[in-house]
């Protein structure tokens, strides 16, 4: 596994642990308040999803061009 996969997995595990602790009225991880963590995760997930599903980088634009040349994308 690469570093990115490990970091994303750990972040996901911490987020779920924090959500479960809050759900069962236990003390959540005292890094930030729950609302800030929720909004932060939603923001990161939305930006990441937008970035990964759109051709915004030079490499992405080249990939789209190749897909279009092979009639695999609109």
C-alpha positions as CSV (number, residue, x, y, z in Angstrom):
1,X,0.0,0.0,0.0
2,X,1.2,3.5,-0.6
3,X,1.2,6.3,1.9
4,X,-1.9,8.0,0.5
5,X,-4.0,4.8,1.0
6,X,-2.8,4.4,4.6
7,X,-3.5,8.1,5.5
8,X,-7.0,7.9,3.9
9,X,-7.7,4.7,5.7
10,X,-6.6,6.0,9.1
11,X,-8.5,9.3,8.6
12,X,-11.7,7.3,7.7
13,X,-11.2,5.0,10.8
14,X,-10.8,8.1,13.1
15,X,-13.9,9.8,11.5
16,X,-16.0,6.6,12.0
17,X,-14.7,6.1,15.5
18,X,-15.5,9.7,16.4
19,X,-19.0,9.4,14.9
20,X,-19.7,6.2,16.8
21,X,-18.5,7.7,20.1
22,X,-20.8,10.7,19.6
23,X,-23.7,8.4,18.6
24,X,-23.4,6.5,21.9
25,X,-23.0,9.7,24.0
26,X,-19.4,8.9,24.8
27,X,-16.6,11.4,24.8
28,X,-15.5,11.9,21.2
29,X,-11.9,12.4,20.3
30,X,-11.1,15.9,21.7
31,X,-9.4,17.3,18.6
32,X,-12.2,19.6,17.4
33,X,-15.9,19.7,18.1
34,X,-18.1,17.3,16.2
35,X,-19.6,19.9,13.9
36,X,-16.2,21.2,12.7
37,X,-15.1,17.6,12.0
38,X,-18.3,16.8,10.1
39,X,-18.1,19.9,8.0
40,X,-14.3,19.4,7.4
41,X,-14.8,15.8,6.2
42,X,-17.8,16.8,4.0
43,X,-15.7,19.6,2.4
44,X,-12.7,17.3,1.8
45,X,-14.9,14.6,0.4
46,X,-16.7,17.0,-1.9
47,X,-13.5,18.6,-3.3
48,X,-11.8,15.2,-3.7
49,X,-14.9,13.7,-5.5
50,X,-15.1,16.7,-7.8
51,X,-11.4,16.6,-8.5
52,X,-11.3,12.9,-9.2
53,X,-14.4,12.9,-11.4
54,X,-13.4,15.8,-13.6
55,X,-10.5,16.4,-15.9
56,X,-9.0,19.4,-14.2
57,X,-5.2,18.6,-14.4
58,X,-3.0,18.5,-17.4
59,X,-2.8,14.7,-17.1
60,X,-6.6,14.5,-16.7
61,X,-7.1,16.6,-19.9
62,X,-4.7,14.3,-21.8
63,X,-6.6,11.2,-20.5
64,X,-9.9,12.7,-21.6
65,X,-8.5,13.4,-25.1
66,X,-7.3,9.8,-25.4
67,X,-10.7,8.6,-24.3
68,X,-12.5,10.8,-26.8
69,X,-10.2,9.6,-29.6
70,X,-11.2,6.0,-28.8
71,X,-14.9,6.9,-28.5
72,X,-14.9,6.0,-24.8
73,X,-16.0,9.4,-23.4
74,X,-18.3,12.2,-24.4
